[in-house]
Amino acid sequence: MNTKPTIWDGDIYEMVGEYNQAFWDDYPIANTQLFKEVKKELMEKQNLNAQFLSSENKFTPYNPNKAYKAKALKEDLSLLQYSLEDAHPALYRYTTATKFSRDFDSLFQSISKPLTELEFYRLLTPLIAQINCGHTQSKLSDTYYKFYNHRNYFFPLQTKYTNGKLIISESYFLEDPIMKGSQIIAVNGEDISIIKKNIDKHLSSDGFIQSSKNRLFGDCFSSLYSIYQAHQDTFLV
């Protein structure tokens, strides 16, 4: 007497011949090797999805308004000073050790309340810029850039700085575009010369070379304005 197995151990594609309903009654699809493999793969994907959902609850999105305690900021400032004094090969080439230490101490004493990442960064960059080393720079966190790069806080004109003038080299306006080659005199009521003077003190360059700062000011005006002047979504030019 032949006994049919309760489980089909082969591949479903190995089944050849005409369709036979009685066959499938004896060997339901749930018992085929193909079904078991597909089921296993689906279960693995479900597990991965469950892990993702559980980890998603642990992810904290970037909060630009998060303020860090003064104590933590001072600890970071002290670490920065120590790192520069310990590792920089020409820290006092253009700025004396006395002035450098005095400026750090002054900033240290001035931190008396919580600050956001951007507020703290704006205080640090002038200190680093006075080293006058183009290879010694700082930047904001990656999460900061990812957050703001998807927002409308950027000046919608590409510019160049030449002969003391900020010139439009490209316009991103679809309607009523501003003519290329036009000079920008002021942004939101503030003269370009004043804006440049403020931004320049944050920029690092080799020695007292101004050309690199001029080029950076023109080529990256949009992001520099956003970081060192203000986050705005409207501009009066």
Backbone hydrogen bonds in HBPLUS format (Angstrom, degrees):
<---DONOR---> <-ACCEPTOR-->    atom                        ^
c    i                          cat <-CA-CA->   ^        H-A-AA   ^      H-
h    n   atom  resd res      DA  || num        DHA   H-A  angle D-A-AA Bond
n    s   type  num  typ     dist DA aas  dist angle  dist       angle   num
A0014-GLU N   A0011-ASP O   2.94 MM   3  5.40 159.1  1.98 113.5 120.5     1
A0015-MET N   A0012-ILE O   3.23 MM   3  5.66 162.7  2.26 108.4 113.7     2
A0023-PHE N   A0020-ASN O   3.04 MM   3  5.35 127.5  2.32 103.3 116.5     3
A0024-TRP N   A0020-ASN O   3.39 MM   4  6.87 153.5  2.46 148.4 154.4     4
A0025-ASP N   A0021-GLN O   2.95 MM   4  6.26 138.8  2.12 145.5 158.0     5
A0026-ASP N   A0022-ALA O   3.14 MM   4  6.43 146.1  2.26 142.4 149.8     6
A0026-ASP N   A0023-PHE O   3.11 MM   3  5.27 123.6  2.44  96.1 109.7     7
A0027-TYR N   A0023-PHE O   2.80 MM   4  6.05 145.5  1.92 144.5 156.0     8
A0031-ASN N   A0028-PRO O   2.83 MM   3  5.63 163.3  1.86 124.2 130.0     9
A0032-THR N   A0029-ILE O   3.09 MM   3  5.42 170.4  2.10 115.0 117.9    10
A0036-LYS N   A0032-THR O   3.16 MM   4  6.46 160.3  2.20 148.5 153.8    11
A0037-GLU N   A0033-GLN O   3.01 MM   4  6.26 153.7  2.08 148.8 155.7    12
A0038-VAL N   A0034-LEU O   2.91 MM   4  6.18 163.8  1.94 156.4 160.8    13
A0039-LYS N   A0035-PHE O   2.79 MM   4  5.92 160.4  1.83 151.4 157.6    14
A0040-LYS N   A0036-LYS O   2.95 MM   4  6.08 153.5  2.03 140.8 147.7    15
A0041-GLU N   A0037-GLU O   3.01 MM   4  6.27 158.2  2.06 146.8 152.3    16
A0042-LEU N   A0038-VAL O   2.92 MM   4  6.17 160.1  1.96 152.6 157.9    17
A0043-MET N   A0039-LYS O   2.97 MM   4  6.17 155.6  2.03 147.0 153.5    18
A0044-GLU N   A0040-LYS O   3.00 MM   4  6.27 151.2  2.09 145.7 153.3    19
A0045-LYS N   A0041-GLU O   3.03 MM   4  6.33 154.7  2.10 147.0 153.6    20
A0046-GLN N   A0042-LEU O   2.89 MM   4  6.15 151.4  1.97 146.1 154.5    21
A0047-ASN N   A0043-MET O   2.94 MM   4  6.18 150.0  2.03 143.4 151.2    22
A0048-LEU N   A0044-GLU O   3.00 MM   4  6.30 155.3  2.06 145.6 152.0    23
A0049-ASN N   A0045-LYS O   2.87 MM   4  6.10 156.9  1.92 147.3 154.1    24
A0050-ALA N   A0046-GLN O   2.89 MM   4  6.10 152.5  1.97 144.2 151.6    25
A0051-GLN N   A0047-ASN O   2.94 MM   4  6.22 151.6  2.02 145.5 153.1    26
A0052-PHE N   A0048-LEU O   2.90 MM   4  6.19 154.7  1.97 147.6 154.7    27
A0053-LEU N   A0049-ASN O   2.93 MM   4  6.19 163.0  1.96 151.2 155.3    28
A0054-SER N   A0050-ALA O   3.00 MM   4  6.16 152.3  2.07 143.4 150.8    29
A0055-SER N   A0051-GLN O   2.94 MM   4  6.13 153.1  2.02 146.4 153.6    30
A0056-GLU N   A0052-PHE O   2.82 MM   4  5.96 139.2  1.98 145.4 157.4    31
A0058-LYS N   A0055-SER O   2.92 MM   3  5.14 141.8  2.07 102.0 113.7    32
A0059-PHE N   A0056-GLU O   3.23 MM   3  5.22 149.9  2.32  98.3 107.0    33
A0066-LYS N   A0063-ASN O   3.09 MM   3  5.48 168.0  2.10 117.3 119.9    34
A0068-TYR N   A0115-LEU O   2.77 MM  47  5.43 168.4  1.78 143.7 140.7    35
A0115-LEU N   A0068-TYR O   3.14 MM  47  5.43 144.1  2.27 140.9 144.5    36
A0073-LEU N   A0069-LYS O   3.08 MM   4  6.41 157.5  2.13 153.8 160.7    37
A0074-LYS N   A0070-ALA O   2.93 MM   4  6.12 156.4  1.99 151.7 157.6    38
A0075-GLU N   A0071-LYS O   3.08 MM   4  6.30 147.3  2.19 141.0 149.9    39
A0076-ASP N   A0072-ALA O   3.05 MM   4  6.35 153.4  2.13 144.8 151.4    40
A0077-LEU N   A0073-LEU O   2.91 MM   4  6.17 154.1  1.98 145.9 153.5    41
A0078-SER N   A0074-LYS O   2.93 MM   4  6.12 158.5  1.98 146.2 151.3    42
A0079-LEU N   A0075-GLU O   3.02 MM   4  6.21 152.2  2.10 142.2 149.9    43
A0080-LEU N   A0076-ASP O   2.91 MM   4  6.17 153.8  1.98 147.7 154.6    44
A0081-GLN N   A0077-LEU O   2.99 MM   4  6.26 162.9  2.02 150.6 154.7    45
A0082-TYR N   A0078-SER O   2.95 MM   4  6.14 165.7  1.97 148.8 153.0    46
A0083-SER N   A0079-LEU O   2.92 MM   4  6.02 161.0  1.96 147.9 153.4    47
A0084-LEU N   A0080-LEU O   3.00 MM   4  6.21 162.1  2.04 153.1 157.1    48
A0085-GLU N   A0081-GLN O   2.97 MM   4  6.15 168.3  1.98 154.2 157.7    49
A0086-ASP N   A0082-TYR O   2.87 MM   4  5.91 143.3  2.00 145.3 155.5    50
A0087-ALA N   A0083-SER O   2.94 MM   4  5.90 151.1  2.02 145.4 152.0    51
A0088-HIS N   A0084-LEU O   2.95 MM   4  5.19 156.5  2.01 134.6 141.5    52
A0093-ARG N   A0090-ALA O   3.42 MM   3  5.42 165.2  2.44 111.5 109.7    53
A0100-PHE N   A0096-THR O   2.95 MM   4  6.13 167.8  1.96 155.2 159.2    54
A0101-SER N   A0097-ALA O   2.94 MM   4  5.99 164.9  1.97 145.1 149.3    55
A0102-ARG N   A0098-THR O   2.93 MM   4  6.04 154.6  1.99 143.3 151.3    56
A0103-ASP N   A0099-LYS O   2.86 MM   4  6.03 159.1  1.90 154.3 158.6    57
A0104-PHE N   A0100-PHE O   3.12 MM   4  6.36 157.3  2.17 146.5 152.4    58
A0105-ASP N   A0101-SER O   2.93 MM   4  6.12 161.7  1.96 148.9 154.4    59
A0106-SER N   A0102-ARG O   2.87 MM   4  6.04 152.7  1.95 144.7 152.6    60
A0107-LEU N   A0103-ASP O   3.04 MM   4  6.23 160.1  2.08 144.8 149.5    61
A0108-PHE N   A0104-PHE O   2.85 MM   4  6.03 159.9  1.89 150.1 156.6    62
A0109-GLN N   A0105-ASP O   2.97 MM   4  6.19 158.6  2.02 149.1 153.3    63
A0110-SER N   A0106-SER O   3.08 MM   4  6.23 137.9  2.26 138.5 150.0    64
A0110-SER N   A0107-LEU O   3.07 MM   3  5.01 125.2  2.39  93.7 108.6    65
A0120-PHE N   A0116-THR O   3.03 MM   4  6.19 163.3  2.06 153.6 157.7    66
A0121-TYR N   A0117-GLU O   2.92 MM   4  6.06 156.9  1.98 147.1 154.3    67
A0122-ARG N   A0118-LEU O   3.00 MM   4  6.18 155.4  2.06 149.4 154.5    68
A0123-LEU N   A0120-PHE O   3.06 MM   3  5.27 138.4  2.24 100.9 112.8    69
A0124-LEU N   A0120-PHE O   3.17 MM   4  6.51 141.3  2.33 144.8 155.6    70
A0124-LEU N   A0121-TYR O   3.09 MM   3  5.11 125.0  2.41  96.5 110.7    71
A0125-THR N   A0121-TYR O   3.14 MM   4  6.30 165.5  2.16 164.4 164.8    72
A0127-LEU N   A0124-LEU O   2.98 MM   3  5.49 126.9  2.27 114.6 128.1    73
A0128-ILE N   A0124-LEU O   3.21 MM   4  6.55 156.0  2.27 152.2 159.4    74
A0129-ALA N   A0125-THR O   2.85 MM   4  5.96 154.8  1.91 150.6 158.1    75
A0130-GLN N   A0126-PRO O   3.22 MM   4  6.31 142.1  2.37 138.0 145.0    76
A0131-ILE N   A0128-ILE O   3.19 MM   3  5.66 162.5  2.22 111.6 117.0    77
A0132-ASN N   A0129-ALA O   2.99 MM   3  5.64 155.5  2.05 116.0 123.1    78
A0207-GLY N   A0132-ASN O   2.95 MM  75  4.86 149.0  2.05 139.2 129.2    79
A0136-THR N   A0133-CYS O   3.04 MM   3  5.39 164.2  2.06 114.0 119.0    80
A0144-TYR N   A0141-SER O   3.11 MM   3  5.23 128.1  2.39  97.3 110.5    81
A0145-TYR N   A0141-SER O   3.35 MM   4  6.80 159.9  2.40 151.7 154.1    82
A0146-LYS N   A0142-ASP O   2.97 MM   4  6.22 162.6  2.00 153.6 158.8    83
A0147-PHE N   A0143-THR O   3.02 MM   4  6.04 149.2  2.12 137.9 145.7    84
A0148-TYR N   A0144-TYR O   3.00 MM   4  6.28 169.9  2.01 161.3 162.2    85
A0149-ASN N   A0145-TYR O   2.87 MM   4  5.69 146.5  1.98 145.6 153.8    86
A0151-ARG N   A0148-TYR O   3.10 MM   3  5.17 154.1  2.17 116.2 114.0    87
A0172-TYR N   A0156-PRO O   3.38 MM  16  5.79 154.0  2.45 168.1 162.3    88
A0158-GLN N   A0170-GLU O   2.80 MM  12  4.78 158.7  1.85 143.2 148.4    89
A0169-SER N   A0158-GLN O   2.78 MM  11  5.49 163.7  1.80 138.4 143.2    90
A0170-GLU N   A0158-GLN O   3.24 MM  12  4.78 147.7  2.35 132.2 125.5    91
A0160-LYS N   A0167-ILE O   2.82 MM   7  5.22 146.6  1.93 147.9 158.2    92
A0167-ILE N   A0160-LYS O   2.72 MM   7  5.22 168.7  1.73 169.5 167.7    93
A0162-THR N   A0165-LYS O   2.89 MM   3  5.34 153.3  1.96 157.1 157.6    94
A0165-LYS N   A0162-THR O   2.93 MM   3  5.34 150.8  2.01 111.8 121.0    95
A0184-ILE N   A0166-LEU O   2.85 MM  18  5.58 172.3  1.86 170.6 173.2    96
A0168-ILE N   A0182-SER O   2.91 MM  14  5.50 164.3  1.93 160.4 165.6    97
A0181-GLY N   A0168-ILE O   2.76 MM  13  5.20 171.3  1.76 150.5 153.5    98
A0182-SER N   A0179-MET O   3.28 MM   3  5.93 151.9  2.37 134.7 135.8    99
A0192-ILE N   A0185-ILE O   3.03 MM   7  5.82 163.7  2.05 147.0 142.7   100
A0187-VAL N   A0190-GLU O   3.00 MM   3  5.37 154.4  2.06 146.3 145.6   101
A0190-GLU N   A0187-VAL O   3.08 MM   3  5.37 166.1  2.10 112.8 117.1   102
A0188-ASN N   A0236-LEU O   2.64 MM  48  4.58 162.2  1.67 142.6 148.2   103
A0194-ILE N   A0191-ASP O   3.05 MM   3  5.42 127.5  2.34 106.2 119.1   104
A0195-ILE N   A0191-ASP O   3.09 MM   4  6.46 159.0  2.14 152.3 158.7   105
A0196-LYS N   A0192-ILE O   2.82 MM   4  5.99 162.5  1.85 154.7 159.2   106
A0197-LYS N   A0193-SER O   3.09 MM   4  6.17 156.5  2.14 137.0 143.3   107
A0198-ASN N   A0194-ILE O   3.14 MM   4  6.38 152.8  2.22 145.5 151.9   108
A0199-ILE N   A0195-ILE O   2.99 MM   4  6.23 162.3  2.02 152.6 157.6   109
A0200-ASP N   A0196-LYS O   2.80 MM   4  5.82 161.8  1.83 155.8 160.6   110
A0202-HIS N   A0199-ILE O   2.96 MM   3  5.56 160.3  2.00 119.4 125.9   111
A0203-LEU N   A0200-ASP O   3.08 MM   3  5.27 154.7  2.15 108.3 115.9   112
A0209-ILE N   A0206-ASP O   3.15 MM   3  5.96 166.5  2.17 143.2 146.8   113
A0213-LYS N   A0210-GLN O   3.08 MM   3  5.31 120.2  2.45 102.4 117.1   114
A0214-ASN N   A0210-GLN O   2.94 MM   4  6.23 155.8  2.00 155.2 163.1   115
A0215-ARG N   A0211-SER O   2.94 MM   4  6.17 160.0  1.98 149.2 154.1   116
A0216-LEU N   A0212-SER O   3.00 MM   4  6.13 161.8  2.04 142.5 147.7   117
A0217-PHE N   A0213-LYS O   2.84 MM   4  5.92 159.1  1.88 147.6 153.9   118
A0218-GLY N   A0214-ASN O   3.07 MM   4  6.28 156.2  2.12 146.4 151.8   119
A0219-ASP N   A0215-ARG O   2.88 MM   4  6.01 174.5  1.88 157.7 159.6   120
A0220-CYS N   A0216-LEU O   2.90 MM   4  5.57 157.2  1.95 144.1 150.2   121
A0224-LEU N   A0220-CYS O   2.97 MM   4  6.05 168.5  1.98 165.0 168.5   122
A0225-TYR N   A0221-PHE O   2.80 MM   4  5.79 160.5  1.84 151.2 155.9   123
A0226-SER N   A0222-SER O   3.25 MM   4  6.43 155.5  2.31 138.9 145.5   124
A0227-ILE N   A0223-SER O   2.97 MM   4  6.21 153.3  2.04 148.8 155.6   125
A0228-TYR N   A0224-LEU O   2.86 MM   4  5.86 172.7  1.86 156.9 159.0   126
A0229-GLN N   A0225-TYR O   2.90 MM   4  4.97 144.2  2.03 128.2 136.2   127
A0230-ALA N   A0225-TYR O   3.03 MM   5  6.46 151.7  2.12 154.5 163.0   128
